[in-house]
Amino acid sequence: MDDVRWLSAEEQEIWRAYLTASVAFSAHIDRQMRQDSGMPMAYYEILVRLSEAPHRRLRMSELADASLSSRSRLSHAVTALERNGWVERRPADGDRRGWVCSLTESGHAALAAAAPGHVTTVREHMFDVLTPEQLRSLREIGLAISAGLRTECEAARAEDDGQADPCDP
């Protein structure tokens, strides 16, 4: 353990401030989504990704990557979204192993109904409390952290052995 680079008191404070804000903000957004829309944030993110895709559909592997989810976790979420009638899953054309997930009109309507509450929550608890300079820094910080984790997260998603992916939000 002599080679461990322990955190200084200031680094420990920064880490805890980041962790507290990140966990509290994520929990608050998820709670707001469940209360206002009846869906967890993870489902909302899937619907958003599909709504932004050409023809409102993506291969399941592409949707997993776009939503930063393992394939197994995505499959469970898509099953729930199918039960709600918000998405449809079908075999990919010309590929017996691939599947495509499509956003239905009902899913688009659910997304449109959920979006105002979500955006309001994000605006009130992030954009309204930070200065423009802090927001630019937050973007740079987020991009740097994501870039530093990219290889590990891609490897974890590729393993997709049914266990929880430590890189899933």
KEVOVEX-484200 format. One record per residue: residue number from 0; residue in three letters; y, z negated, x negated of N, C-alpha, C in turn. Coordinates in Angstrom, 2 decimals. Each point is the difference from the previous one (the first is absolute). Example, Ala and Ser with C-alpha at 12.3 -4.5 7.8 and 13.67 -1.06 7.14 Angstrom:
<sites>
[0 'ALA' [-5.69 -7.80 -13.19] [1.19 0.00 0.89] [1.20 0.00 -0.90]]
[1 'SER' [1.05 0.72 0.35] [1.19 -0.06 -0.82] [1.09 -0.73 0.77]]
</sites>
This chain:
<sites>
[0 'MET' [-1.21 0.00 -0.81] [1.21 0.00 0.81] [1.26 0.00 -0.85]]
[1 'ASP' [-0.14 0.05 -1.32] [1.17 0.01 -0.87] [0.81 1.29 0.12]]
[2 'ASP' [-0.64 1.08 0.47] [0.70 1.27 0.07] [0.70 0.22 1.35]]
[3 'VAL' [-0.05 -0.98 0.88] [0.66 0.12 1.30] [1.51 -0.10 -0.19]]
[4 'ARG' [0.70 0.94 0.59] [1.47 -0.03 -0.06] [0.48 -0.74 1.25]]
[5 'TRP' [0.08 -1.31 -0.08] [0.39 -0.83 1.14] [1.42 0.33 0.44]]
[6 'LEU' [0.26 -0.19 1.28] [1.34 0.26 0.53] [0.94 -1.13 -0.40]]
[7 'SER' [1.20 0.41 -0.34] [1.04 -1.00 -0.27] [0.43 -0.61 1.33]]
[8 'ALA' [0.79 -1.04 -0.06] [0.50 -0.63 1.23] [0.79 1.02 0.83]]
[9 'GLU' [0.83 0.80 -0.65] [0.78 1.00 0.72] [-0.91 1.08 0.59]]
[10 'GLU' [-0.98 0.46 -0.76] [-0.95 1.00 0.51] [-0.80 -0.55 1.18]]
[11 'GLN' [-0.38 -1.27 -0.09] [-0.73 -0.64 1.09] [0.87 -0.04 1.26]]
[12 'GLU' [1.26 -0.29 -0.16] [0.93 -0.03 1.13] [0.16 1.39 0.62]]
[13 'ILE' [0.13 1.02 -0.85] [0.13 1.38 0.48] [-1.27 0.41 0.74]]
[14 'TRP' [-1.16 -0.29 -0.58] [-1.27 0.35 0.63] [-0.14 -0.66 1.36]]
[15 'ARG' [0.30 -1.27 0.07] [-0.15 -0.72 1.28] [1.01 0.49 1.04]]
[16 'ALA' [1.21 0.31 -0.43] [1.00 0.54 0.94] [-0.47 1.34 0.55]]
[17 'TYR' [-0.50 0.86 -0.88] [-0.52 1.30 0.44] [-1.18 -0.18 0.94]]
[18 'LEU' [-0.96 -0.81 -0.38] [-1.21 -0.20 0.80] [0.34 -0.58 1.37]]
[19 'THR' [0.85 -1.01 0.02] [0.39 -0.62 1.26] [0.68 1.01 0.92]]
[20 'ALA' [0.95 0.75 -0.55] [0.71 0.99 0.81] [-0.95 1.09 0.49]]
[21 'SER' [-0.85 0.49 -0.88] [-0.92 1.08 0.36] [-0.99 -0.42 1.08]]
[22 'VAL' [-0.62 -1.15 -0.19] [-0.99 -0.48 0.97] [0.68 -0.35 1.33]]
[23 'ALA' [1.11 -0.69 -0.05] [0.70 -0.39 1.23] [0.50 1.22 0.76]]
[24 'PHE' [0.56 0.97 -0.72] [0.52 1.22 0.64] [-1.14 0.79 0.64]]
[25 'SER' [-1.08 0.19 -0.73] [-1.15 0.73 0.55] [-0.57 -0.69 1.23]]
[26 'ALA' [-0.12 -1.32 -0.06] [-0.53 -0.74 1.14] [0.95 0.10 1.20]]
[27 'HIS' [1.30 -0.07 -0.26] [0.98 0.08 1.08] [-0.06 1.38 0.67]]
[28 'ILE' [-0.06 1.05 -0.79] [-0.06 1.35 0.55] [-1.29 0.19 0.80]]
[29 'ASP' [-1.11 -0.47 -0.54] [-1.27 0.14 0.72] [0.04 -0.77 1.32]]
[30 'ARG' [0.56 -1.19 -0.03] [0.12 -0.82 1.22] [0.89 0.70 1.04]]
[31 'GLN' [1.12 0.55 -0.46] [0.90 0.72 0.90] [-0.70 1.19 0.62]]
[32 'MET' [-0.73 0.75 -0.82] [-0.72 1.18 0.51] [-1.04 -0.40 1.04]]
[33 'ARG' [-0.75 -1.04 -0.28] [-1.04 -0.44 0.94] [0.62 -0.49 1.31]]
[34 'GLN' [1.09 -0.75 -0.10] [0.64 -0.53 1.21] [0.66 1.10 0.83]]
[35 'ASP' [0.73 0.87 -0.66] [0.78 1.01 0.72] [-0.81 1.24 0.39]]
[36 'SER' [-1.00 0.34 -0.81] [-0.70 1.26 0.20] [-1.51 -0.14 0.20]]
[37 'GLY' [-0.51 -1.18 -0.23] [-1.44 -0.20 0.15] [-0.82 0.65 -1.10]]
[38 'MET' [0.64 0.29 -1.14] [-0.75 0.58 -1.11] [0.43 -0.67 -1.30]]
[39 'PRO' [-0.94 -0.15 -0.92] [0.38 -0.54 -1.31] [0.75 1.05 -0.81]]
[40 'MET' [0.70 -0.44 -1.00] [0.78 0.89 -0.84] [-0.88 1.09 -0.63]]
[41 'ALA' [-1.22 -0.32 -0.35] [-0.89 1.00 -0.62] [-0.24 1.18 0.94]]
[42 'TYR' [-0.14 -0.26 1.30] [-0.20 1.08 0.97] [1.27 0.83 0.12]]
[43 'TYR' [1.14 -0.66 0.02] [1.28 0.69 0.08] [0.14 0.95 -1.19]]
[44 'GLU' [-0.35 -0.47 -1.18] [0.13 0.82 -1.21] [-0.90 1.24 0.10]]
[45 'ILE' [-1.20 -0.15 0.53] [-0.89 1.14 0.19] [0.63 1.01 0.96]]
[46 'LEU' [0.54 -0.49 1.12] [0.64 0.89 0.96] [1.20 0.71 -0.61]]
[47 'VAL' [0.78 -0.72 -0.80] [1.16 0.61 -0.67] [-0.46 1.11 -0.93]]
[48 'ARG' [-1.00 -0.27 -0.82] [-0.48 1.01 -0.95] [-0.49 1.25 0.73]]
[49 'LEU' [-0.72 -0.20 1.11] [-0.47 1.15 0.78] [1.17 0.75 0.62]]
[50 'SER' [1.00 -0.73 0.49] [1.15 0.66 0.65] [0.78 0.86 -0.99]]
[51 'GLU' [-0.03 -0.36 -1.27] [0.74 0.73 -1.04] [-0.81 1.15 -0.60]]
[52 'ALA' [-1.28 0.06 0.29] [-0.88 1.03 -0.57] [0.11 1.31 0.78]]
[53 'PRO' [-0.27 1.11 -0.66] [-0.01 1.29 0.72] [-0.99 -0.05 1.16]]
[54 'HIS' [0.44 0.45 1.13] [-0.82 0.03 1.22] [-0.49 -1.40 0.41]]
[55 'ARG' [0.64 -1.03 -0.54] [-0.33 -1.40 0.32] [-1.48 -0.33 -0.27]]
[56 'ARG' [-0.52 0.53 -1.10] [-1.39 -0.32 -0.34] [-0.18 0.02 -1.52]]
[57 'LEU' [-0.96 -0.82 -0.43] [-0.34 -0.10 -1.42] [-1.50 -0.22 -0.13]]
[58 'ARG' [-0.54 0.47 -1.12] [-1.38 -0.36 -0.33] [-0.03 -1.52 -0.18]]
[59 'MET' [-1.11 -0.60 0.32] [-0.11 -1.46 -0.11] [0.28 -0.47 -1.43]]
[60 'SER' [-0.47 0.73 -0.99] [0.25 -0.40 -1.39] [1.49 0.06 -0.32]]
[61 'GLU' [0.70 1.02 0.49] [1.44 0.10 -0.23] [0.75 -1.11 0.74]]
[62 'LEU' [-0.45 -0.32 1.20] [0.63 -1.07 0.78] [-0.20 -1.34 -0.69]]
[63 'ALA' [-1.18 -0.23 -0.56] [-0.26 -1.24 -0.72] [0.95 -0.11 -1.19]]
[64 'ASP' [0.14 1.08 -0.76] [0.90 -0.02 -1.15] [1.45 -0.20 0.43]]
[65 'ALA' [0.43 0.71 1.04] [1.39 -0.08 0.46] [0.33 -1.39 0.53]]
[66 'SER' [-0.95 -0.64 0.66] [0.25 -1.31 0.58] [-0.40 -1.14 -0.94]]
[67 'LEU' [-0.37 0.34 -1.24] [-0.39 -0.97 -1.02] [-1.14 -0.90 0.47]]
[68 'SER' [-0.96 0.62 0.64] [-1.12 -0.75 0.57] [-1.31 0.50 -0.58]]
[69 'SER' [-0.98 -0.88 -0.06] [-1.33 0.45 -0.38] [-0.55 0.84 1.14]]
[70 'ARG' [-0.95 0.84 -0.30] [-0.58 0.85 1.04] [-0.72 -0.83 1.05]]
[71 'SER' [-0.66 -1.06 -0.42] [-0.72 -0.83 0.98] [0.98 -0.74 0.92]]
[72 'ARG' [1.07 -0.53 -0.56] [0.99 -0.68 0.82] [0.68 0.98 0.95]]
[73 'LEU' [0.30 1.20 -0.51] [0.61 1.02 0.85] [-0.94 0.39 1.14]]
[74 'SER' [-1.27 0.15 -0.30] [-0.97 0.38 1.02] [-0.03 -1.01 1.14]]
[75 'HIS' [0.04 -1.29 -0.33] [0.03 -1.04 1.04] [1.28 0.09 0.83]]
[76 'ALA' [1.12 0.22 -0.67] [1.28 0.11 0.72] [0.01 1.23 0.90]]
[77 'VAL' [-0.49 1.12 -0.49] [-0.02 1.23 0.80] [-0.91 -0.18 1.21]]
[78 'THR' [-1.10 -0.71 -0.16] [-0.88 -0.27 1.15] [0.77 -0.75 1.08]]
[79 'ALA' [0.76 -1.01 -0.38] [0.81 -0.75 0.97] [1.08 0.89 0.62]]
[80 'LEU' [0.63 0.83 -0.81] [1.03 0.90 0.51] [-0.60 1.05 0.94]]
[81 'GLU' [-1.22 0.43 -0.26] [-0.70 0.92 0.91] [-0.25 -0.68 1.35]]
[82 'ARG' [-0.41 -1.26 -0.03] [-0.24 -0.73 1.26] [1.26 -0.07 0.84]]
[83 'ASN' [1.15 -0.09 -0.65] [1.28 -0.02 0.72] [0.43 1.40 0.45]]
[84 'GLY' [-0.69 1.01 -0.48] [0.37 1.37 0.34] [1.17 0.52 -0.82]]
[85 'TRP' [0.31 -0.65 -1.11] [1.16 0.36 -0.81] [-0.31 1.03 -1.07]]
[86 'VAL' [-1.26 0.10 -0.40] [-0.42 1.00 -0.98] [-1.34 0.59 0.43]]
[87 'GLU' [-0.31 1.14 -0.58] [-1.31 0.63 0.19] [-0.53 0.34 -1.38]]
[88 'ARG' [-1.31 -0.14 -0.14] [-0.65 0.31 -1.27] [-1.04 1.08 0.29]]
[89 'ARG' [-0.01 1.02 -0.88] [-0.98 1.07 0.18] [-0.39 0.54 -1.38]]
[90 'PRO' [-1.14 0.69 -0.08] [-0.40 0.58 -1.29] [1.04 1.01 -0.48]]
[91 'ALA' [0.17 0.06 -1.29] [0.93 0.98 -0.59] [-0.62 1.39 0.09]]
[92 'ASP' [0.82 0.98 0.26] [-0.47 1.39 0.08] [-0.58 0.41 -1.35]]
[93 'GLY' [-1.21 0.53 0.03] [-0.61 0.53 -1.21] [-0.46 -1.04 -1.00]]
[94 'ASP' [0.00 -1.28 0.37] [-0.41 -1.04 -0.93] [-0.83 -1.02 0.78]]
[95 'ARG' [-1.30 0.04 -0.20] [-0.88 -0.87 0.78] [0.20 -1.48 -0.32]]
[96 'ARG' [0.52 -0.31 -1.17] [0.16 -1.41 -0.38] [1.37 -0.56 0.35]]
[97 'GLY' [0.99 0.86 0.13] [1.37 -0.45 0.23] [0.33 -0.23 1.46]]
[98 'TRP' [0.95 -0.90 0.24] [0.48 -0.30 1.34] [1.51 0.09 0.00]]
[99 'VAL' [0.54 0.39 1.15] [1.44 0.12 0.20] [0.40 -0.96 1.11]]
[100 'CYS' [1.12 -0.68 -0.20] [0.54 -0.90 1.01] [1.30 0.61 0.51]]
[101 'SER' [0.13 0.05 1.33] [1.18 0.59 0.63] [0.70 -1.02 0.89]]
[102 'LEU' [1.31 0.05 0.01] [0.80 -0.83 0.88] [0.04 0.63 1.38]]
[103 'THR' [-0.34 -0.75 1.03] [0.05 0.51 1.37] [1.41 -0.17 0.56]]
[104 'GLU' [0.24 0.61 1.14] [1.30 -0.19 0.67] [0.19 -1.47 0.37]]
[105 'SER' [-1.07 -0.64 0.43] [0.08 -1.43 0.32] [0.33 -0.82 -1.24]]
[106 'GLY' [-0.58 0.38 -1.13] [0.30 -0.69 -1.26] [1.44 0.23 -0.43]]
[107 'HIS' [0.49 1.21 0.20] [1.39 0.30 -0.35] [0.94 -0.82 0.89]]
[108 'ALA' [-0.35 -0.14 1.26] [0.81 -0.80 0.92] [-0.02 -1.48 -0.40]]
[109 'ALA' [-1.18 -0.50 -0.41] [-0.10 -1.39 -0.45] [0.85 -0.22 -1.25]]
[110 'LEU' [-0.04 0.96 -0.91] [0.81 -0.07 -1.21] [1.49 0.01 0.34]]
[111 'ALA' [0.40 0.90 0.89] [1.41 0.09 0.40] [0.47 -1.29 0.66]]
[112 'ALA' [-0.89 -0.64 0.76] [0.37 -1.26 0.66] [0.09 -1.15 -1.01]]
[113 'ALA' [-0.84 0.04 -1.03] [-0.02 -1.09 -1.00] [1.12 0.14 -1.04]]
[114 'ALA' [0.43 1.20 -0.27] [0.95 0.25 -1.09] [1.32 -0.76 0.10]]
[115 'PRO' [0.65 -0.06 1.17] [1.29 -0.70 0.03] [-0.09 -1.48 -0.40]]
[116 'GLY' [-1.00 -0.70 0.47] [-0.17 -1.41 -0.38] [-0.30 -0.16 -1.48]]
[117 'HIS' [-0.83 0.89 -0.52] [-0.34 -0.05 -1.42] [1.24 0.24 -0.86]]
[118 'VAL' [0.72 1.07 0.31] [1.19 0.35 -0.79] [1.04 -1.10 0.08]]
[119 'THR' [0.17 -0.58 1.18] [0.97 -1.09 0.16] [-0.38 -1.19 -0.87]]
[120 'THR' [-1.27 -0.34 -0.01] [-0.46 -1.13 -0.82] [0.21 0.28 -1.48]]
[121 'VAL' [-0.36 1.20 -0.45] [0.20 0.35 -1.41] [1.48 -0.02 -0.34]]
[122 'ARG' [0.81 0.58 0.86] [1.45 0.02 -0.27] [0.56 -1.42 -0.10]]
[123 'GLU' [-0.32 -0.84 0.99] [0.56 -1.36 0.04] [-0.44 -0.86 -1.18]]
[124 'HIS' [-1.23 0.16 -0.45] [-0.54 -0.91 -1.00] [-0.08 0.58 -1.41]]
[125 'MET' [0.41 1.27 -0.15] [0.07 0.56 -1.35] [1.37 0.63 -0.24]]
[126 'PHE' [0.31 1.04 0.74] [1.22 0.75 -0.30] [1.28 -0.79 0.30]]
[127 'ASP' [-0.03 -0.83 1.02] [1.20 -0.77 0.34] [0.23 -1.21 -0.90]]
[128 'VAL' [-1.01 -0.42 -0.75] [0.16 -1.20 -0.84] [0.17 0.34 -1.47]]
[129 'LEU' [-0.14 1.27 -0.35] [0.14 0.41 -1.40] [1.21 0.93 -0.16]]
[130 'THR' [0.62 -0.08 -1.15] [1.11 0.89 -0.32] [-0.56 1.39 -0.36]]
[131 'PRO' [0.86 1.02 0.03] [-0.47 1.33 -0.43] [-0.58 -0.02 -1.42]]
[132 'GLU' [0.60 -0.77 -0.89] [-0.51 -0.10 -1.37] [-1.38 -0.67 -0.01]]
[133 'GLN' [-0.18 -1.05 0.78] [-1.31 -0.66 0.07] [-1.05 0.94 0.58]]
[134 'LEU' [0.38 0.81 0.97] [-0.94 0.95 0.60] [-0.43 1.05 -1.02]]
[135 'ARG' [0.94 0.49 -0.79] [-0.36 0.97 -1.05] [-0.95 -0.66 -1.00]]
[136 'SER' [0.30 -1.23 -0.37] [-0.87 -0.73 -0.93] [-1.38 -0.23 0.61]]
[137 'LEU' [-0.03 -0.34 1.27] [-1.28 -0.24 0.68] [-0.84 1.28 0.01]]
[138 'ARG' [0.63 1.14 0.24] [-0.72 1.27 -0.05] [-0.59 0.22 -1.39]]
[139 'GLU' [0.82 -0.19 -1.03] [-0.46 0.19 -1.38] [-1.13 -0.97 -0.34]]
[140 'ILE' [0.13 -1.24 0.44] [-1.03 -1.01 -0.25] [-1.30 0.38 0.70]]
[141 'GLY' [0.10 0.38 1.26] [-1.19 0.40 0.74] [-0.71 1.18 -0.64]]
[142 'LEU' [0.78 0.99 -0.42] [-0.59 1.18 -0.64] [-0.66 -0.37 -1.33]]
[143 'ALA' [0.63 -0.88 -0.78] [-0.56 -0.41 -1.29] [-1.30 -0.79 0.19]]
[144 'ILE' [-0.01 -0.93 0.94] [-1.21 -0.78 0.26] [-1.12 0.92 0.49]]
[145 'SER' [0.32 0.89 0.93] [-1.00 0.93 0.53] [-0.56 0.89 -1.10]]
[146 'ALA' [0.87 0.51 -0.85] [-0.45 0.86 -1.10] [-0.92 -0.77 -0.95]]
[147 'GLY' [0.34 -1.26 -0.25] [-0.82 -0.82 -0.88] [-1.36 -0.33 0.56]]
[148 'LEU' [-0.14 0.07 1.32] [-1.27 -0.31 0.66] [-0.78 1.24 0.43]]
[149 'ARG' [0.59 1.16 -0.13] [-0.60 1.23 0.55] [-1.45 0.19 -0.44]]
[150 'THR' [-0.28 -0.08 -1.28] [-1.35 0.25 -0.50] [-1.00 -0.99 0.57]]
[151 'GLU' [0.35 -1.29 0.01] [-0.90 -1.02 0.52] [-0.24 0.17 1.49]]
[152 'CYS' [1.03 0.32 0.74] [-0.14 0.17 1.45] [-0.82 1.23 0.33]]
[153 'GLU' [0.21 1.08 -0.72] [-0.81 1.20 0.23] [-1.46 -0.26 -0.30]]
[154 'ALA' [-0.28 -0.74 -1.06] [-1.39 -0.33 -0.35] [-0.62 -0.89 1.08]]
[155 'ALA' [0.76 -0.96 0.50] [-0.52 -0.90 1.04] [-0.31 0.78 1.27]]
[156 'ARG' [0.88 0.92 0.39] [-0.26 0.80 1.20] [-1.18 0.93 -0.21]]
[157 'ALA' [-0.16 0.54 -1.22] [-1.11 0.90 -0.29] [-1.33 -0.73 0.10]]
[158 'GLU' [-0.02 -1.25 -0.40] [-1.24 -0.78 0.09] [-0.42 -0.16 1.46]]
[159 'ASP' [0.96 -0.38 0.83] [-0.21 -0.09 1.44] [-1.42 -0.39 0.38]]
[160 'ASP' [-0.40 -1.14 -0.49] [-1.38 -0.43 0.24] [-0.11 -0.92 1.21]]
[161 'GLY' [1.00 0.06 0.88] [-0.06 -0.83 1.20] [0.63 -1.36 -0.17]]
[162 'GLN' [0.35 -0.35 -1.21] [0.67 -1.28 -0.21] [1.50 0.20 0.12]]
[163 'ALA' [0.71 -1.08 0.21] [1.44 0.08 0.14] [0.62 0.57 -1.26]]
[164 'ASP' [0.91 0.92 0.17] [0.71 0.63 -1.09] [1.19 -0.88 -0.36]]
[165 'PRO' [0.07 -0.50 -1.24] [1.11 -0.88 -0.37] [1.34 0.71 0.00]]
[166 'CYS' [0.01 1.31 0.07] [1.26 0.74 0.04] [0.42 0.38 1.39]]
[167 'ASP' [-0.81 -0.33 1.02] [0.40 0.27 1.37] [1.11 -0.95 0.39]]
[168 'PRO' [0.98 0.51 0.77] [1.08 -0.89 0.44] [-0.49 -1.01 0.99]]
</sites>
